[in-house]
Amino acid sequence: MNGQTPMGLAAAAAAAVRPCRRRLLSSATAAAAAGVGAGAGVGGMATPLFPRCPHPHHHPHGRRLPFLASAASQASQQSGQAASPPPAGPVTGDPRAAVSGNLPFFDRVLFPDAFPLETPPAAKEEDDASASAAKAADEELASALRAREETETEREAWRLLRRAVVSYCGAPVGTVAAEDPECTETLNYDQVFIRDFVPSALAFLMRGETEIVRNFLLHTLQLQSWEKTVDCYSPGQGLMPASFKIRAVPLDDNNEAFEEVLDPDFGESAIGRVAPVDSGLWWIILLRAYCKITGDYALQERVDVQTGIKLILSLCLSDGFDMFPTLLVTDGSCMIDRRMGIHGHPLEIQALFYSALRCSREMLVLNDGSKNLLRAINNRLSALSFHIREYYWVDMKKINEIYRYKTEEYSHDATNKFNIYPEQIPSWLVDWIPEKGGYLIGNLQPAHMDFRFFSLGNLWAIASSLTTPKQAEGILSLIEEKWDDLVANMPLKICYPAMEDDEWRIITGSDPKNTPWSYHNGGSWPTLLWQFTLACIKMGRPELARRAIAVAEERLTADKWPEYYDTRSGRFIGKQSRSYQTWTIAGFLTSKMLLENPELASILTCDEDLELLEGCACCLSKKRTRCSRRAAKSHVVE
């Protein structure tokens, strides 16, 4: 990292982003100020922390999403018109600039509600006939590609999503977790969570409203460098907060003037005091999506952003005692933020970790200071992909192999490398696993396999190409085969099956919120719909996503957009579920928009990288004569 320590990188990041201060006058002070006269304004208003910056001079048909650039050209060819040359000026950061000609016309069609239907008058044309023909071609293209009219459910969802937006220093910076007017106890649902904001960010990006996402990325980056301490101990500098809240703090004892401050929570206030491991991983994934859809690659190349990425990776790639390439985490460090027996190497974290590594490899600027980091990323990607594909995958054939495992093997060539006892195979799995298809198990440790099906980890493994193409098809086949168990009356089970009786009491500690088939313990979460849609689009199965969306759309409005559903089939609204949960609303909107514009899935997905299969640390050692990777490579690339 260019010779800098993590502390040095943190200092550089803090110096690159200045704190934002905005005075808020009390009613008495405001009244006094108003009496000065109409011509006198209130002083002390600060410039927003992150002003909108123009995009770099990237060729619009180069690093922007290819389909955004090519659609207008294809339409012109179909109508007999020559493709327009690229604009001479820089590509601006605001999609609305398409109205004045700075962005391809297809942007205006892709985001119809973000732009006026008619463009403002252009400069005087040299040839009126040519101008009329071009206008007619534009109108024809708009008629052909204009998005369908939104349903009443979608209009309500957008109204609720905009109601959840919060501002800092006069600019939007995120959405609160829930805006439930019937609930008097807010807890932390009035905060902006990094993981919760991701579907909201995607919905805004696909609608052409990019400012809120840019502000969110930069403000949370600023929070990364804050001091974070729990009982006199400070975690790594790369840790991102789980959430933040905007507070008004008085500037003096008279409470006449206030300033807005961001109050982050790194886990020191969370239930169980668990650090959010997934926050930094989601931040990297969202940063890549923002840059790909807007073309604002100057943002990812900023010094403070590059430093933030490196700090997160430094924390994740640090050396430890673990023998595996997977991340070792505590219980409750991700979406399942309560005790649910996922400590160790949970699939959800591994899938997000792999995706963040792939995204970081694209965004890091190649120089002398990043070469070693990029080499470490490639090595970890290679080892992690093999480990998950080879050891986490189960289908009927694999389970039968485990059933016949020999134990207590001591050799480099052991078949049962983790000393898994066949008696661990749960009775429910024997009858549940279909003949066709399979899935990635929830966790793997010495002498322990968690055979539960975790939806988020499996779906994100498909999106990031952590699975092989054959395994990805197998996961969707299993979901289709077990639709009544995993979808039923509301998509999608967060995990299956639920823990019950003694298992629930021992593993959850008799958690009253995670009772069987509720909340994290087998509850149904509508927000997982957008990740299911993303996986279906990537694998060419959009009909499965449409089927799931149709199930959700029938109930969400009438049920007031709840956080989760209870019971084995998801028939009841969760007993402690908040209404008007923002990521339920945003997940529904994102799913609909992805289906309408499947090309947009590329801002989140990663393609298979066969070069990763060639890398192996064992090639550097003369002592190892046989490598399990090479022995199983033919299986992995299927």
C-alpha positions in Angstrom: 0.0 0.0 0.0 2.7 2.4 -1.1 4.6 1.9 2.2 1.8 3.4 4.3 0.5 1.7 7.5 -3.2 1.4 8.0 -3.0 4.3 10.4 -1.3 6.4 7.8 -4.0 5.5 5.2 -6.7 6.4 7.7 -5.1 9.8 8.3 -4.9 10.4 4.5 -8.6 9.5 4.1 -9.6 11.8 7.0 -7.5 14.7 5.5 -9.1 14.2 2.1 -12.6 14.7 3.3 -13.5 17.8 5.3 -16.2 17.7 8.0 -19.5 19.4 7.0 -21.0 22.0 9.3 -24.3 23.7 8.8 -26.0 26.0 11.3 -29.6 25.5 12.0 -31.2 28.6 13.6 -33.8 28.1 16.4 -37.3 29.7 15.8 -36.4 32.7 18.0 -33.2 33.4 16.2 -34.8 32.8 12.8 -37.5 35.3 13.6 -34.9 37.9 14.7 -33.0 37.3 11.5 -36.2 37.7 9.4 -36.8 41.1 11.0 -33.5 42.6 9.6 -35.1 43.0 6.2 -35.9 41.1 3.1 -32.6 41.9 1.6 -30.5 40.4 4.4 -30.0 36.7 4.2 -29.0 34.3 7.0 -25.3 34.0 7.2 -23.1 31.0 7.9 -24.6 28.7 5.4 -21.9 26.3 4.3 -21.3 24.9 0.9 -22.4 21.3 0.6 -19.6 18.9 1.5 -19.6 17.0 -1.8 -20.5 19.3 -4.7 -21.5 17.6 -7.9 -18.4 17.1 -10.0 -18.3 16.6 -13.8 -17.3 13.2 -15.0 -13.8 12.7 -16.5 -13.4 13.0 -20.2 -14.1 9.4 -20.8 -15.4 8.5 -24.2 -19.1 7.9 -23.8 -18.9 4.7 -25.9 -15.9 3.5 -23.9 -16.1 2.8 -20.2 -19.8 3.6 -19.8 -22.1 0.6 -19.8 -22.0 -0.7 -23.4 -25.8 -0.9 -23.8 -26.3 2.7 -22.8 -23.9 3.8 -25.6 -25.0 1.4 -28.3 -28.7 1.6 -28.2 -29.0 5.0 -29.8 -26.6 3.9 -32.6 -28.6 0.7 -33.2 -31.9 2.6 -33.4 -30.4 5.1 -35.8 -29.2 2.4 -38.1 -32.7 0.8 -38.0 -34.3 4.0 -39.0 -31.8 4.7 -41.8 -30.0 7.5 -40.0 -26.3 7.8 -39.5 -25.2 7.4 -35.9 -24.5 10.7 -34.2 -20.8 11.4 -33.3 -19.9 11.4 -29.6 -20.2 14.8 -27.9 -17.1 16.8 -27.8 -17.5 18.0 -24.2 -17.1 16.0 -21.0 -19.8 13.5 -19.9 -21.6 15.1 -17.0 -22.4 13.4 -13.7 -26.2 14.1 -13.8 -28.3 11.8 -16.1 -30.6 14.8 -16.7 -27.8 16.3 -18.8 -29.1 13.9 -21.5 -31.8 16.5 -22.1 -29.3 18.9 -23.4 -27.4 16.3 -25.4 -24.5 15.4 -23.2 -25.5 11.8 -22.7 -26.8 9.2 -25.3 -30.5 9.5 -26.1 -31.1 6.0 -24.7 -30.4 7.3 -21.2 -33.5 9.4 -21.6 -35.5 6.4 -22.7 -34.1 4.1 -20.0 -34.9 6.7 -17.3 -38.1 8.2 -18.7 -39.4 9.7 -15.4 -36.1 11.4 -14.7 -36.3 13.6 -17.9 -38.8 15.8 -19.6 -40.4 14.1 -22.6 -39.4 17.0 -24.8 -35.9 18.3 -25.2 -35.1 22.1 -24.9 -34.5 24.0 -28.1 -31.1 23.2 -29.5 -28.7 25.6 -31.3 -29.7 26.7 -34.8 -29.5 23.7 -37.2 -27.7 24.2 -40.6 -30.2 21.9 -42.3 -33.8 22.1 -41.1 -34.7 19.0 -43.0 -32.0 17.0 -41.3 -33.1 18.3 -37.9 -36.7 17.3 -38.5 -35.6 13.8 -39.6 -33.4 13.4 -36.5 -36.3 14.5 -34.3 -38.6 12.1 -35.9 -36.1 9.3 -35.3 -35.9 10.3 -31.6 -39.7 10.2 -31.3 -39.8 6.8 -33.0 -37.2 5.4 -30.7 -38.9 6.9 -27.6 -42.2 5.3 -28.7 -40.6 1.9 -29.2 -38.6 1.9 -25.9 -40.7 4.0 -23.5 -41.2 2.1 -20.3 -44.7 0.9 -19.5 -46.9 2.9 -17.2 -46.2 2.2 -13.6 -48.8 0.3 -11.6 -50.5 1.7 -8.5 -48.3 -0.5 -6.3 -45.2 0.9 -7.9 -46.3 4.5 -7.6 -47.1 3.9 -3.9 -43.7 2.3 -3.4 -41.9 5.3 -5.0 -43.8 7.7 -2.8 -42.9 5.7 0.3 -39.3 5.4 -0.7 -39.0 9.2 -1.2 -40.6 9.7 2.2 -37.8 7.7 3.8 -35.0 9.9 2.3 -33.0 11.8 4.8 -30.8 14.9 4.1 -27.5 16.2 5.6 -26.4 19.7 5.0 -29.2 20.1 2.6 -28.4 17.1 0.4 -29.9 13.6 0.4 -27.6 11.0 1.9 -29.7 7.9 2.4 -32.9 6.3 3.5 -34.0 5.3 7.0 -34.6 1.6 7.7 -38.3 2.1 8.3 -40.8 4.9 8.4 -43.6 3.4 10.4 -46.0 6.1 11.7 -47.9 3.6 13.9 -44.8 2.6 15.8 -43.8 4.8 18.8 -40.5 2.9 19.7 -38.0 3.7 16.9 -35.0 1.8 18.3 -32.5 2.1 15.4 -35.0 1.9 12.6 -34.6 5.7 12.1 -31.0 5.3 11.1 -29.4 4.8 7.6 -28.0 1.3 7.4 -25.4 0.5 4.7 -26.7 -2.9 3.8 -30.4 -1.6 3.9 -29.6 1.3 1.6 -28.2 -0.9 -1.2 -31.6 -1.7 -2.8 -32.7 1.9 -2.3 -29.5 3.1 -4.0 -30.0 0.7 -6.9 -33.6 1.9 -7.4 -32.5 5.5 -7.5 -29.6 4.7 -9.9 -31.8 2.9 -12.3 -34.2 5.9 -12.3 -31.3 8.3 -13.1 -31.2 9.9 -9.6 -27.6 9.5 -8.8 -26.9 12.3 -6.4 -28.1 10.5 -3.3 -25.9 7.5 -4.0 -22.8 9.6 -4.5 -23.4 11.5 -1.3 -24.0 8.3 0.6 -20.8 6.7 -0.7 -18.6 9.7 0.3 -20.2 10.4 3.6 -19.9 6.8 4.8 -16.3 6.9 3.5 -15.7 9.9 5.8 -17.1 7.9 8.8 -14.7 5.1 8.1 -11.8 7.1 9.6 -13.7 8.0 12.8 -12.4 6.6 16.1 -14.4 3.6 17.1 -14.0 2.1 20.6 -15.8 -0.6 22.6 -14.6 -0.9 26.2 -11.2 0.7 25.5 -10.6 -1.5 22.4 -10.5 -0.1 18.9 -11.2 -2.4 15.9 -9.4 -2.1 12.5 -9.3 1.3 10.7 -11.0 -0.2 7.6 -14.2 -1.0 9.5 -17.3 0.7 8.0 -20.2 1.6 10.3 -23.4 -0.5 10.3 -25.5 2.6 10.3 -25.5 6.4 10.9 -28.0 8.9 12.2 -28.2 12.7 11.6 -28.3 14.7 14.8 -28.7 18.4 15.5 -26.2 19.4 18.1 -26.4 22.8 19.8 -23.4 25.1 19.2 -23.8 27.0 22.5 -25.5 26.7 25.8 -28.4 28.9 24.7 -29.6 26.4 22.1 -30.0 29.2 19.6 -27.9 27.6 16.9 -27.3 24.0 15.9 -25.1 22.1 13.6 -25.9 18.8 11.9 -23.5 15.9 12.6 -23.4 12.3 11.5 -23.5 9.9 14.4 -22.2 6.5 13.2 -22.7 3.1 14.9 -19.8 0.6 14.4 -21.5 -2.0 16.6 -20.8 -0.4 19.9 -24.6 0.3 20.3 -25.9 -2.7 18.4 -27.5 -5.7 20.1 -24.7 -8.0 21.1 -22.0 -5.4 20.2 -21.1 -7.2 17.0 -19.1 -5.4 14.3 -20.8 -5.3 10.9 -18.4 -7.3 8.7 -20.6 -7.0 5.6 -20.9 -3.1 5.6 -17.5 -2.5 3.9 -18.2 -5.3 1.4 -21.6 -3.8 0.4 -20.0 -0.4 0.2 -17.4 -1.6 -2.4 -20.1 -3.4 -4.4 -22.3 -0.3 -4.4 -19.4 1.9 -5.4 -18.7 -0.3 -8.5 -22.4 -0.3 -9.4 -22.6 3.5 -9.2 -19.5 4.1 -11.3 -20.6 1.6 -14.0 -24.1 3.1 -14.4 -23.0 6.7 -14.3 -19.6 6.6 -16.0 -18.3 8.7 -13.0 -15.0 6.8 -12.9 -13.3 9.8 -11.5 -15.0 9.1 -8.2 -13.4 5.7 -7.8 -10.0 7.1 -8.7 -10.0 9.8 -6.0 -7.3 9.4 -3.4 -9.7 9.1 -0.5 -11.8 6.5 -2.2 -8.8 4.5 -3.2 -7.6 4.7 0.4 -11.0 3.6 1.7 -11.0 0.5 -0.6 -7.5 -0.4 0.5 -8.4 0.0 4.2 -11.3 -2.4 3.9 -9.2 -4.9 2.0 -6.3 -4.6 4.5 -8.8 -5.6 7.2 -10.2 -8.5 5.3 -6.8 -9.8 3.9 -4.8 -9.5 7.1 -2.9 -12.6 8.3 -4.3 -14.8 11.0 -4.3 -18.3 12.4 -6.9 -19.6 10.0 -6.0 -22.3 7.5 -8.8 -21.5 5.1 -9.3 -18.7 2.6 -12.7 -17.9 3.9 -13.3 -15.0 6.4 -13.7 -16.1 10.0 -16.4 -14.0 11.7 -18.6 -14.0 14.8 -22.3 -14.7 15.0 -24.5 -11.8 14.0 -22.0 -10.0 11.8 -24.2 -9.7 8.6 -27.9 -9.5 7.7 -28.5 -12.2 10.3 -27.4 -9.9 13.1 -28.6 -12.0 16.1 -27.3 -15.3 17.5 -28.2 -18.0 14.9 -25.3 -20.4 14.9 -23.6 -18.9 11.9 -20.2 -18.0 13.6 -17.2 -19.4 11.7 -17.3 -19.1 7.9 -20.9 -18.3 7.0 -21.7 -18.5 3.3 -23.2 -15.0 3.1 -20.0 -13.3 4.2 -17.9 -15.5 1.8 -20.1 -14.6 -1.2 -20.0 -10.9 -0.4 -16.3 -11.1 0.3 -15.6 -12.7 -3.1 -17.8 -10.1 -4.9 -16.0 -7.2 -3.1 -12.7 -8.7 -4.1 -13.8 -8.9 -7.8 -15.1 -5.3 -7.7 -12.0 -4.0 -6.0 -9.8 -5.6 -8.6 -11.6 -3.6 -11.2 -11.5 -0.3 -9.4 -8.0 -0.2 -7.9 -5.6 2.1 -9.7 -2.6 0.1 -10.9 0.6 1.6 -9.6 3.7 0.6 -7.5 1.7 0.9 -4.3 -1.1 -1.4 -5.4 0.7 -4.2 -7.1 1.2 -6.3 -4.0 -2.4 -5.7 -3.0 -3.7 -6.8 -6.4 -1.5 -9.9 -6.2 -3.0 -10.7 -2.8 -6.5 -10.2 -4.2 -5.9 -12.6 -7.1 -4.4 -15.2 -4.8 -7.3 -15.0 -2.4 -9.9 -15.1 -5.2 -8.3 -18.2 -6.6 -8.2 -20.0 -3.3 -11.7 -18.9 -2.2 -13.5 -19.8 -5.4 -12.0 -23.4 -5.3 -12.7 -23.8 -1.6 -16.4 -22.8 -1.9 -17.1 -24.7 -5.1 -15.4 -27.9 -3.9 -16.3 -28.0 -0.2 -19.5 -26.0 0.3 -21.5 -27.6 -2.6 -23.9 -30.4 -1.9 -26.3 -32.3 -4.1 -27.6 -35.9 -4.0 -24.3 -37.3 -5.1 -22.2 -35.3 -2.6 -24.5 -36.1 0.3 -24.2 -39.8 -0.6 -20.4 -39.4 -0.5 -20.6 -37.8 2.9 -22.8 -40.6 4.1 -20.0 -43.1 3.3 -17.2 -41.0 4.6 -14.4 -42.6 6.6 -13.3 -40.5 9.6 -10.0 -39.8 11.4 -8.0 -39.7 8.2 -4.4 -38.4 8.5 -2.8 -37.6 5.2 -2.5 -35.0 2.5 -4.7 -37.1 0.3 -7.6 -37.5 2.7 -11.0 -37.6 1.2 -12.8 -36.4 4.4 -10.5 -33.3 4.8 -12.6 -31.7 7.5 -13.3 -34.9 9.4 -17.1 -34.7 9.0 -19.0 -37.4 10.7 -21.8 -38.9 8.5 -24.2 -38.7 11.5 -24.2 -34.9 11.0 -26.4 -35.3 7.9 -29.8 -34.2 9.2 -32.9 -36.3 8.7 -34.8 -33.6 7.0 -32.2 -33.3 4.2 -32.3 -37.0 3.2 -35.9 -36.5 1.9 -35.6 -32.8 1.0 -32.7 -32.8 -1.5 -34.0 -33.2 -5.0 -32.5 -35.5 -7.6 -31.6 -32.6 -9.8 -29.9 -29.5 -8.4 -28.1 -28.6 -5.2 -26.9 -25.7 -3.1 -24.1 -24.2 -1.1 -24.2 -25.1 2.6 -24.4 -22.4 5.2 -21.1 -23.0 7.0 -18.0 -25.3 7.1 -15.6 -25.8 9.9 -13.6 -28.8 11.2 -16.0 -31.6 12.1 -19.0 -29.3 11.3 -21.2 -28.7 8.3 -24.2 -26.4 8.5 -26.6 -28.0 6.0 -29.2 -25.2 6.2 -30.1 -23.4 2.9 -29.3 -19.7 3.2 -30.8 -17.7 0.4 -28.7 -14.6 0.4 -25.4 -16.5 0.2 -26.5 -18.8 -2.5 -28.1 -16.0 -4.6 -25.0 -13.7 -4.3 -22.7 -16.6 -5.1 -24.6 -16.9 -8.4 -24.4 -13.1 -9.1 -20.7 -12.9 -8.4 -19.8 -16.2 -10.2 -18.5 -17.7 -7.0 -20.3 -20.9 -8.1 -19.6 -22.7 -11.4 -22.3 -22.2 -14.1 -23.5 -25.7 -13.5 -23.8 -25.1 -9.8 -25.7 -21.8 -10.4 -28.2 -23.6 -12.5 -28.5 -26.3 -9.8 -29.4 -23.7 -7.2 -32.2 -22.2 -9.2 -33.4 -25.6 -10.1 -33.6 -26.5 -6.4 -35.5 -23.3 -5.6 -38.0 -24.1 -8.4 -38.3 -27.7 -7.2 -38.8 -26.6 -3.5 -40.9 -23.5 -4.3 -43.5 -24.3 -1.7 -40.8 -24.4 1.0 -38.6 -21.4 0.0 -41.2 -19.0 -1.6 -44.8 -20.2 -0.9 -46.9 -17.2 0.1 -44.1 -14.7 0.2 -40.5 -14.7 -1.2 -38.0 -15.5 0.1 -37.0 -17.7 3.1 -33.9 -16.2 4.7 -32.9 -19.8 5.7 -34.4 -23.2 5.6 -35.4 -25.1 7.7 -36.0 -23.3 11.0 -34.4 -24.5 14.2 -36.9 -25.8 16.7 -37.2 -27.2 20.2 -33.8 -28.0 21.9 -31.8 -26.9 18.9 -33.5 -23.5 19.0 -33.0 -23.1 22.8 -29.3 -24.1 22.7 -28.2 -22.3 19.5 -30.2 -19.0 19.8 -30.2 -18.9 23.6 -34.1 -19.1 23.5 -34.2 -15.8 21.5 -37.9 -14.7 21.6 -37.5 -12.9 18.3 -36.0 -15.8 16.4 -38.6 -18.3 17.3 -39.2 -21.1 14.8 -40.3 -19.8 11.3 -39.9 -16.2 12.4 -37.4 -13.4 11.7 -34.0 -14.9 11.0 -35.1 -18.4 12.0 -36.9 -19.4 8.8 -38.8 -16.1 8.3 -39.7 -14.9 4.8 -38.0 -11.6 3.8 -39.4 -9.7 0.7 -36.2 -7.6 0.4 -34.4 -10.8 -0.9 -36.6 -10.5 -4.0 -34.2 -8.2 -5.8 -31.2 -10.5 -5.3 -33.3 -13.5 -6.5 -34.2 -11.4 -9.6 -30.6 -10.6 -10.2 -29.6 -14.3 -10.0 -32.4 -15.3 -12.3 -31.5 -12.7 -14.9 -27.8 -13.7 -14.9 -28.8 -17.4 -15.5 -31.4 -16.6 -18.1 -34.4 -17.6 -15.9 -36.4 -14.3 -15.7 -39.7 -16.3 -15.6 -38.8 -17.5 -12.0 -38.3 -13.9 -10.9 -41.6 -12.8 -12.5 -43.4 -15.6 -10.7 -41.9 -14.5 -7.3 -42.7 -10.8 -7.9 -46.3 -11.7 -8.8 -46.6 -13.5 -5.4 -45.2 -10.5 -3.5 -47.1 -7.8 -5.4 -50.4 -9.3 -4.4 -49.8 -8.8 -0.7 -47.2 -6.1 0.0 -49.5 -3.0 -0.4 -52.3 -4.5 1.6 -49.9 -5.7 4.4 -48.2 -2.2 4.5 -44.8 -3.3 3.2 -43.7 -5.4 6.3 -40.1 -6.2 7.1 -40.6 -10.0 7.2 -43.3 -12.7 7.4 -43.8 -15.6 9.8 -44.9 -19.3 9.6 -43.5 -22.1 7.5 -45.3 -20.8 4.3 -45.0 -17.1 5.0 -48.7 -16.5 5.6 -48.6 -14.2 8.6 -47.0 -10.8 8.9 -44.0 -11.1 11.3 -45.0 -10.7 14.9 -42.5 -7.9 15.5 -42.2 -6.8 11.9 -42.1 -3.1 11.2 -44.5 -1.7 8.6 -43.2 0.4 5.7 -39.8 -1.2 5.8 -37.6 0.7 3.3 -35.6 -2.2 1.9 -38.8 -4.2 1.4 -40.1 -1.3 -0.7 -36.8 -0.7 -2.5 -36.3 -4.4 -3.1 -39.6 -4.7 -4.9 -38.9 -1.6 -7.1 -35.4 -2.8 -7.9 -36.7 -6.2 -8.9 -39.3 -4.7 -11.3 -36.7 -2.4 -12.9 -34.2 -5.1 -13.3 -36.8 -7.2 -15.2 -37.7 -4.3 -17.4 -34.0 -3.5 -18.2 -32.1 -6.8 -17.7 -28.9 -5.2 -19.1 -28.6 -3.2 -15.9 -27.9 -6.4 -14.0 -24.3 -6.1 -15.3 -23.6 -3.3 -12.8 -23.8 -5.9 -10.0 -22.8 -9.2 -11.5 -19.4 -10.7 -12.4 -18.6 -13.1 -15.2 -16.8 -16.3 -14.8 -13.0 -15.7 -14.6 -11.2 -18.9 -15.8 -7.8 -17.4 -15.1 -8.6 -17.7 -11.4 -8.6 -21.4 -11.8 -5.0 -21.4 -13.0 -3.6 -19.7 -9.9 -2.5 -22.0 -7.1 -0.1 -21.3 -4.2 0.9 -24.9 -4.2 2.8 -24.3 -7.5 5.3 -22.2 -5.5 6.2 -25.1 -3.2 8.4 -28.0 -4.1 7.4 -30.0 -1.1 3.8 -30.5 -2.3 3.8 -33.1 -5.1 0.0 -33.4 -5.4 -2.5 -30.5 -5.2 -6.2 -31.1 -4.5 -7.0 -28.1 -6.7 -5.5 -29.7 -9.8 -7.1 -33.1 -9.0 -10.5 -31.5 -8.9 -10.1 -28.9 -11.5 -12.1 -30.8 -14.1 -15.0 -30.9 -11.7 -14.8 -27.2 -10.9 -14.9 -25.9 -14.4 -18.0 -27.9 -15.4 
